[in-house]
Amino acid sequence: MKRIGVFLSSKTDIPAAYAAAAETVGAWIGRTGRTLVYGGARKGQMEVLAQAVKREGGRVIGVVPQVLLDRNLVSDCVDVAFHCADLSDRKAIMMRESEVFVILPGGIGTLDELFTVLAVNTLYAERRRVVLFNAGGCWEELLRLLDGLHAAGLSELPASEMVDVVADVAALECLLTR
């Protein structure tokens, strides 16, 4: 899998384990000759991720909504930019351009992106693999929620069938190369 879509926080003041995840995943993407597909912003962990990819020789595709252009927040790391109207367009383009999704620690926007991919995966035969990068246990509560929805009959699949979970880059690499 060459094109890795990554959803993550645009914040800077986050736990160290979360910040380290952006750096290590970005370095891995670049070092292994893969292409990052992300939101294109030069903010917080999004910029840390893109800089790590570039520093290690990788390629960066930014899917840039108009609001980032208007606020002059497009990363200089972007090699190829797809301009779009809004966040809904951004998700659609990222789904088209990515072969797999890695979900790093993030907030409401990251959850929105994750749930969009999961919802689309329930509707179509061609599913995108979704990997939760569980840095510092970030996604533990979410995994319990997903399993609870399944137990209550509100979701067809348990969390283990919707997402893969890794805690480090070695596990991510192993998962994506098998």
C-alpha positions in Angstrom: 0.0 0.0 0.0 1.6 3.2 -1.2 -0.8 6.0 -0.5 -1.4 6.3 3.2 -4.3 8.6 4.3 -3.8 10.0 7.7 -6.3 11.8 10.0 -4.9 13.5 13.1 -5.0 16.5 15.3 -4.1 20.0 14.1 -3.3 20.9 17.7 0.1 21.5 19.3 -0.5 21.3 23.0 -1.2 17.6 23.3 0.3 14.7 25.3 3.9 13.8 24.3 2.9 10.2 23.2 0.4 11.7 20.8 2.9 14.1 19.3 5.5 11.5 19.0 3.1 9.3 17.0 2.8 12.0 14.3 6.6 12.2 14.0 7.3 8.5 13.9 4.4 7.6 11.5 5.5 10.5 9.2 9.1 9.3 9.3 8.0 5.8 8.5 5.9 6.9 5.5 8.8 8.8 4.1 11.5 6.2 4.8 9.5 3.5 3.2 8.8 5.4 0.0 5.1 5.8 0.6 3.0 8.9 -0.1 1.1 10.7 2.6 -2.4 11.9 1.8 -3.6 14.3 4.5 -5.5 17.6 5.0 -2.7 19.9 3.8 -2.5 22.2 6.8 0.6 23.7 8.4 -0.9 23.5 11.9 0.0 21.4 14.9 0.5 17.7 14.4 -0.6 17.9 10.7 2.6 19.9 10.0 4.8 17.7 12.2 3.6 14.7 10.2 4.2 16.3 6.8 7.6 17.6 7.8 8.6 14.1 8.9 7.5 12.6 5.6 9.4 15.1 3.6 12.6 14.9 5.8 12.7 11.1 5.1 12.2 11.6 1.3 8.5 10.9 1.0 5.9 12.5 -1.1 3.0 14.6 0.3 -0.5 15.0 -1.1 -2.5 17.7 0.6 -6.3 17.9 0.2 -6.8 21.6 0.9 -10.3 23.1 1.7 -10.9 26.7 0.8 -10.7 27.8 4.4 -7.0 26.8 4.6 -6.3 28.8 1.5 -8.2 31.8 2.9 -6.3 31.7 6.1 -2.9 31.0 4.4 -2.5 27.8 6.3 -1.4 25.4 3.5 1.8 23.6 4.3 4.9 24.2 2.3 5.5 20.4 2.5 2.7 19.7 0.0 4.0 18.3 -3.3 0.6 17.9 -4.9 -2.5 19.8 -3.8 -6.1 18.9 -4.4 -8.2 22.0 -3.7 -11.7 21.5 -2.5 -14.6 23.5 -1.2 -15.0 22.2 2.3 -14.4 19.4 4.8 -17.0 17.1 3.2 -15.2 17.4 -0.2 -11.9 16.9 1.6 -13.0 13.5 3.0 -14.3 12.4 -0.3 -11.1 13.2 -2.1 -9.0 11.6 0.6 -11.1 8.4 0.3 -10.5 8.4 -3.4 -6.8 9.0 -3.1 -5.9 6.8 -0.2 -5.4 3.0 -0.1 -5.5 2.7 3.7 -6.2 5.1 6.6 -4.1 5.5 9.7 -5.9 7.4 12.4 -3.6 9.1 14.8 -4.7 10.8 18.0 -7.2 13.6 17.3 -10.3 15.3 18.3 -13.8 16.0 16.9 -12.5 16.5 13.3 -10.5 13.3 13.4 -13.5 11.4 14.7 -15.7 12.8 12.0 -13.2 11.6 9.4 -12.9 8.2 11.0 -16.7 7.7 11.2 -17.2 8.8 7.6 -14.7 6.1 6.4 -16.3 3.5 8.7 -19.8 4.4 7.5 -18.7 4.2 3.8 -17.1 0.8 4.6 -20.4 -0.6 5.8 -22.1 0.4 2.5 -19.7 -0.7 -0.2 -17.9 -4.0 -1.0 -14.6 -2.2 -1.6 -13.5 -1.3 1.9 -10.6 0.9 2.9 -8.5 -0.6 5.7 -8.6 1.5 8.8 -5.8 1.4 11.4 -6.1 3.1 14.8 -2.7 4.1 15.9 -3.3 3.8 19.7 -0.6 6.0 21.0 -0.7 6.3 24.7 -4.0 4.4 24.7 -5.8 7.2 22.9 -8.4 5.1 21.3 -9.3 2.7 24.2 -12.6 4.4 25.0 -13.5 4.5 21.3 -12.9 0.8 21.0 -15.1 0.1 24.0 -17.8 2.4 22.5 -17.7 0.5 19.2 -17.9 -2.8 20.9 -20.8 -1.5 23.1 -22.7 -0.5 20.0 -22.2 -3.9 18.5 -23.3 -5.6 21.8 -26.5 -3.5 21.8 -27.3 -4.5 18.2 -26.7 -1.0 16.8 -23.6 -2.0 14.8 -23.2 -5.2 12.7 -19.6 -5.6 13.5 -17.4 -5.5 16.6 -14.5 -3.0 16.7 -12.1 -5.8 15.8 -13.7 -6.3 12.5 -14.0 -2.6 11.6 -10.5 -1.4 12.5 -7.1 -2.7 13.1 -5.3 -1.4 16.2 -1.5 -0.8 16.5 0.6 0.8 19.2 3.8 1.4 17.3 5.3 1.7 13.8 6.7 -1.8 13.8 3.2 -3.2 14.2 1.9 -0.8 11.6 4.5 -1.9 9.1 3.8 -5.6 9.9 0.1 -5.1 9.4 0.4 -3.2 6.1 3.0 -5.5 4.5 1.1 -8.8 5.0 
